[in-house]
Amino acid sequence: MTEPLTITVRPMREGDLDAVQAIDKAMVGPQRAATYANPVVAYGGEIEDSVVAEVRGQVVGFVLGRLAETQYGKRDAAWVELVGVHQDFQGQGVGRVLMKGFISECRRRGVRSIHIMVNWGDDRMKVFVSALGFNRGELVEYGLDLEEYQE
């Protein structure tokens, strides 16, 4: 019988960036491999607002987050920009523990709401965030395909 994973969630550090980028590249492929010095910023997150999951000292997942100012300059809303779990650790609860760690860290920092955008066709991710307590919000994304746009 396999023993359960011991998953530790902690704040992200500069030294985690190579592991974060490697996990993302393995998930998405080279078409989104960032060539920036700081891949967290390239994806829209902030290191100080992000967390990683470790198993046996190895970074196996991450949440790139950022705090956003709401009314009166308060940084009391957070956005999840990107979630990644190493393919060898998917389906073992890492994502759930990771997101719960991110939620706890946000609560500790006085955040009142957390937001995440999910592709409408990504049923797996919709089920995942719903199971964590996220509800469909009031924002609607609009896009404009400039290749089809007629002036």
C-alpha positions as CSV (number, residue, x, y, z in Angstrom):
1,M,0.0,0.0,0.0
2,T,1.3,3.4,-0.9
3,E,1.7,5.8,1.9
4,P,0.0,9.2,1.6
5,L,2.0,12.2,0.4
6,T,3.2,14.7,2.9
7,I,2.5,18.0,1.1
8,T,3.9,21.3,2.4
9,V,2.7,24.6,1.2
10,R,4.9,27.7,1.6
11,P,5.4,31.1,0.1
12,M,7.2,31.2,-3.2
13,R,10.8,32.3,-3.3
14,E,13.1,33.4,-6.1
15,G,14.9,30.1,-6.0
16,D,11.6,28.3,-7.0
17,L,11.3,30.0,-10.4
18,D,13.2,27.3,-12.4
19,A,10.9,24.6,-10.9
20,V,7.8,26.7,-11.6
21,Q,8.8,27.2,-15.2
22,A,9.7,23.5,-15.7
23,I,6.3,22.4,-14.3
24,D,4.5,24.9,-16.6
25,K,6.5,23.9,-19.6
26,A,5.7,20.2,-19.0
27,M,2.0,20.9,-18.6
28,V,1.6,23.3,-21.6
29,G,4.6,22.5,-23.8
30,P,7.3,24.8,-25.2
31,Q,4.8,27.2,-26.8
32,R,4.4,29.0,-23.4
33,A,7.9,28.6,-22.0
34,A,8.6,32.1,-20.7
35,T,11.9,33.6,-21.8
36,Y,11.7,36.4,-19.2
37,A,14.1,36.7,-16.3
38,N,11.1,36.3,-13.9
39,P,8.4,33.9,-15.2
40,V,6.1,34.7,-12.4
41,V,5.7,38.3,-13.5
42,A,5.4,37.1,-17.2
43,Y,2.3,35.1,-16.2
44,G,0.9,38.0,-14.2
45,G,1.6,36.9,-10.7
46,E,3.8,38.3,-7.9
47,I,6.3,36.1,-6.0
48,E,5.3,37.6,-2.7
49,D,1.7,36.7,-3.4
50,S,2.3,33.1,-4.7
51,V,2.8,29.8,-3.1
52,V,4.5,26.4,-3.9
53,A,3.8,22.9,-2.8
54,E,6.7,20.6,-1.8
55,V,6.9,16.9,-1.4
56,R,10.1,15.6,0.1
57,G,11.8,18.9,-0.5
58,Q,10.9,19.1,-4.2
59,V,8.6,21.8,-5.6
60,V,5.7,19.8,-7.2
61,G,3.2,22.6,-7.7
62,F,2.5,26.3,-7.6
63,V,-0.2,28.9,-7.5
64,L,0.8,32.2,-9.1
65,G,-1.3,34.9,-7.4
66,R,-1.5,38.6,-7.1
67,L,-3.2,40.9,-4.7
68,A,-5.3,43.6,-6.3
69,E,-6.4,46.9,-5.0
70,T,-10.1,47.4,-4.6
71,Q,-11.8,50.6,-3.4
72,Y,-9.8,53.1,-1.4
73,G,-6.5,51.5,-2.3
74,K,-7.0,48.4,-0.1
75,R,-5.3,45.2,-1.4
76,D,-8.1,43.0,-0.2
77,A,-8.8,41.0,-3.4
78,A,-6.6,38.3,-4.8
79,W,-6.4,36.7,-8.3
80,V,-5.1,33.3,-9.1
81,E,-3.2,33.7,-12.4
82,L,-2.0,30.2,-12.9
83,V,-2.1,26.9,-11.1
84,G,0.3,24.1,-11.9
85,V,1.1,20.6,-10.6
86,H,3.9,18.4,-11.8
87,Q,2.4,15.6,-13.9
88,D,3.9,12.9,-11.6
89,F,1.9,14.3,-8.7
90,Q,-1.5,15.1,-10.4
91,G,-4.5,13.3,-9.0
92,Q,-2.9,12.9,-5.5
93,G,-4.5,15.9,-3.8
94,V,-1.5,18.3,-4.4
95,G,-3.7,20.9,-6.2
96,R,-6.3,20.9,-3.5
97,V,-3.8,21.2,-0.7
98,L,-2.0,23.9,-2.7
99,M,-5.1,26.0,-3.2
100,K,-6.2,25.6,0.4
101,G,-2.8,26.9,1.4
102,F,-3.1,29.9,-0.9
103,I,-6.6,30.6,0.5
104,S,-5.2,30.4,4.1
105,E,-2.4,32.8,3.2
106,C,-4.8,35.2,1.6
107,R,-7.1,35.1,4.7
108,R,-4.0,35.7,6.9
109,R,-3.1,38.8,4.8
110,G,-6.6,40.3,5.1
111,V,-7.9,39.4,1.6
112,R,-11.7,39.4,1.4
113,S,-12.2,37.6,-1.9
114,I,-10.2,35.4,-4.4
115,H,-11.0,35.3,-8.1
116,I,-9.9,32.9,-10.8
117,M,-10.7,32.8,-14.5
118,V,-11.4,29.4,-16.0
119,N,-11.8,28.5,-19.6
120,W,-15.5,27.8,-20.2
121,G,-14.7,24.4,-21.9
122,D,-12.3,23.2,-19.1
123,D,-14.8,21.1,-17.2
124,R,-12.0,19.5,-15.0
125,M,-10.9,22.9,-13.8
126,K,-14.5,24.1,-13.2
127,V,-15.1,21.0,-11.0
128,F,-11.9,21.6,-9.2
129,V,-12.5,25.2,-8.3
130,S,-16.2,24.5,-7.5
131,A,-15.1,21.8,-5.0
132,L,-12.9,24.4,-3.3
133,G,-15.9,26.6,-2.7
134,F,-15.6,29.0,-5.7
135,N,-18.8,30.2,-7.3
136,R,-19.3,31.6,-10.8
137,G,-18.8,35.3,-10.5
138,E,-20.4,38.2,-12.2
139,L,-17.6,39.1,-14.6
140,V,-18.0,38.1,-18.2
141,E,-15.0,38.1,-20.5
142,Y,-15.4,39.7,-23.9
143,G,-12.8,39.2,-26.7
144,L,-12.2,40.7,-30.1
145,D,-10.6,38.6,-32.9
146,L,-8.7,41.2,-34.9
147,E,-8.2,38.8,-37.8
148,E,-12.0,38.9,-38.3
149,Y,-12.6,42.5,-37.2
150,Q,-14.0,44.8,-39.9
151,E,-13.6,48.6,-39.3
